[in-house]
Amino acid sequence: MKHCPDELLVYNICRDLNGFPPPPDLFCLASSPEGSACEMDSTLPAVAEELLKEIKKAFQETSHVPDDLLLGLKFIFGPSAVPALDLVDHRSVTRVVSPSGRTAYQVLGSSGKLYTCYSSCHFCTCPAFGFTVLQKSESLLCKHILAVYLSQAMGACQELTVSEEQLTSILLAEEEDEG
C-alpha cells in the first residue's frame, strides 16, 4: 500500500509516541462497529480510532490520560482537542436513550447552547460543524462530537432515559431551530 507524506508523518509520530508502529490498517477507514473505539458506529480515520482506544485503555487503568496521548489528540484533532476536553471536564455530555435503544447525545456547549450530536454518523448541529467540518474540511470533528467520544472513552457521559416521544421532540426541536 502506498502512503502519502502526511500518512508517513502520522505513522512516525505514532511509532515515536507508542514505541511501536501502528497497526497495518492504520490509514484505512473503519466501517464496522466491531473493534472500533468508544462504540463508534461509523467511520473515522483509523488513526483517530486507535488513539481513542488508547485513551480509553489508559483511563481505565490509571484514571487519567497520559501526556503523550494528549499530544496525539491535539495533533489529530487540532484546535478541537482542548475545548472538547474542557467539555468532558465539565460533564457537558449527556447520552439520551429511548426504550427502543435509539440514542443521541446532547452537549452543553461553552456558549450555554445545547447541541445534539449523532455519533453514528459523526454529525453535530453546531454552526462550527457545518462550517469547519462540512464546508471547509479543516477538521475531522467539532469539539462537541469529540467530547462525546472522549466522554465515552472516560466513562464521563451522563445518562438520560426518555420516552420515544421525548426523543422525537428533541430531534424535531433541532430541525425547528435550523428552519
Legacy VTK file of the C-alpha trace (Angstrom):
# vtk DataFile Version 3.0
C-alpha trace
ASCII
DATASET POLYDATA
POINTS 179 float
0.000 0.000 0.000
1.343 3.410 -0.977
1.106 6.246 1.564
1.257 9.991 1.075
3.843 12.044 3.053
1.232 13.108 5.644
0.372 9.482 6.347
4.043 8.671 6.812
4.381 11.597 9.232
1.431 10.310 11.284
2.921 6.795 11.138
6.246 8.050 12.505
4.592 10.118 15.236
2.518 7.119 16.329
5.639 4.968 16.358
7.518 7.567 18.418
4.640 8.092 20.882
3.860 4.434 21.431
7.285 2.898 20.922
5.928 0.592 18.236
4.499 1.029 14.743
0.744 1.409 14.373
-1.316 -1.478 13.037
-1.030 -2.133 9.274
-4.573 -0.897 8.617
-3.859 2.454 10.269
-4.784 4.536 7.255
-7.864 2.598 6.229
-11.304 3.737 7.245
-13.014 1.504 9.756
-16.522 0.685 8.650
-17.818 -1.705 11.266
-18.561 -1.123 14.936
-16.618 -4.247 15.924
-13.285 -3.194 17.362
-13.995 0.473 16.931
-13.279 2.912 19.733
-15.978 4.199 22.027
-18.843 2.428 20.298
-18.334 4.459 17.134
-20.773 3.115 14.558
-19.492 4.964 11.511
-16.165 5.848 10.010
-13.307 7.843 11.427
-9.773 7.528 10.147
-8.246 4.504 11.830
-5.502 6.592 13.446
-8.170 8.602 15.295
-9.993 5.440 16.360
-6.747 3.892 17.568
-5.958 6.996 19.617
-9.411 6.936 21.235
-8.941 3.242 22.065
-5.601 4.025 23.709
-7.179 6.880 25.685
-9.944 4.562 26.885
-7.449 1.874 27.890
-5.169 4.325 29.714
-8.077 5.956 31.511
-9.452 2.590 32.644
-6.046 1.604 34.010
-4.929 4.873 35.612
-7.952 7.234 35.737
-6.070 9.829 33.713
-4.877 10.418 30.165
-1.072 10.441 29.731
0.619 13.451 28.149
1.693 11.522 25.051
-1.933 10.663 24.261
-2.998 14.260 24.901
-0.353 15.373 22.396
-1.693 12.834 19.912
-5.199 14.158 20.486
-4.026 17.702 19.769
-2.124 16.546 16.672
-5.035 14.623 15.150
-7.965 16.840 16.153
-6.187 20.200 16.207
-7.979 23.129 17.818
-10.997 20.991 18.794
-8.996 18.897 21.287
-8.601 21.259 24.250
-12.176 22.655 24.156
-13.505 19.078 23.871
-11.524 18.036 26.955
-12.924 21.080 28.753
-16.480 19.963 27.896
-15.671 16.498 29.273
-14.240 18.021 32.471
-17.475 19.975 32.940
-19.538 16.800 32.343
-21.344 18.543 29.496
-22.159 15.362 27.531
-25.440 13.527 28.032
-26.338 10.268 26.320
-30.067 10.353 25.599
-31.610 6.893 25.142
-35.165 5.833 24.338
-36.748 2.469 25.284
-36.237 1.219 21.717
-32.488 1.859 22.064
-32.336 4.903 19.811
-29.526 7.117 21.038
-28.453 10.696 20.562
-26.086 12.845 22.555
-26.658 16.331 23.848
-23.672 18.527 24.576
-23.945 21.747 26.528
-21.585 23.994 24.589
-19.332 26.600 26.107
-21.811 29.229 24.858
-24.548 27.658 27.007
-26.428 26.318 23.962
-27.397 22.660 23.811
-26.262 20.810 20.662
-27.433 17.396 19.513
-24.735 15.026 18.256
-25.072 11.755 16.423
-22.009 9.588 16.962
-23.306 7.013 14.487
-22.727 9.430 11.614
-20.338 11.986 13.153
-22.806 14.867 12.935
-23.408 17.841 15.205
-25.979 20.606 14.978
-23.483 23.350 15.881
-22.541 26.016 13.327
-18.835 25.154 13.627
-19.522 21.630 12.393
-21.306 22.924 9.306
-18.572 25.416 8.505
-15.286 23.875 9.662
-16.038 20.196 9.066
-18.500 20.128 6.165
-17.776 23.272 4.148
-14.067 23.852 4.647
-12.951 20.299 5.577
-10.476 21.779 8.058
-11.252 19.335 10.846
-12.447 15.763 11.298
-14.931 16.686 14.027
-16.191 19.634 16.010
-15.408 19.902 19.724
-18.890 18.602 20.633
-18.586 15.282 18.797
-15.028 14.861 20.035
-16.322 15.486 23.570
-18.889 12.706 23.012
-16.151 10.227 22.045
-13.883 11.300 24.878
-16.746 11.080 27.385
-17.479 7.564 26.201
-13.799 6.622 26.492
-13.535 8.058 30.006
-16.932 6.930 31.242
-17.952 10.554 31.753
-21.263 10.593 29.860
-24.305 11.473 31.852
-27.265 9.209 31.054
-30.844 10.271 30.397
-33.601 7.807 29.521
-36.524 9.399 27.707
-39.691 8.162 26.034
-39.833 7.743 22.259
-41.955 10.896 22.094
-39.441 12.892 24.126
-36.569 11.783 21.912
-38.583 12.692 18.831
-39.231 16.121 20.341
-35.515 16.600 20.987
-34.713 15.698 17.389
-37.527 17.825 15.930
-36.567 20.801 18.096
-33.212 20.827 16.326
-34.908 20.884 12.916
-37.177 23.757 14.017
-34.147 25.731 15.249
-32.497 25.309 11.844
-35.557 26.042 9.697
LINES 1 180
179 0 1 2 3 4 5 6 7 8 9 10 11 12 13 14 15 16 17 18 19 20 21 22 23 24 25 26 27 28 29 30 31 32 33 34 35 36 37 38 39 40 41 42 43 44 45 46 47 48 49 50 51 52 53 54 55 56 57 58 59 60 61 62 63 64 65 66 67 68 69 70 71 72 73 74 75 76 77 78 79 80 81 82 83 84 85 86 87 88 89 90 91 92 93 94 95 96 97 98 99 100 101 102 103 104 105 106 107 108 109 110 111 112 113 114 115 116 117 118 119 120 121 122 123 124 125 126 127 128 129 130 131 132 133 134 135 136 137 138 139 140 141 142 143 144 145 146 147 148 149 150 151 152 153 154 155 156 157 158 159 160 161 162 163 164 165 166 167 168 169 170 171 172 173 174 175 176 177 178
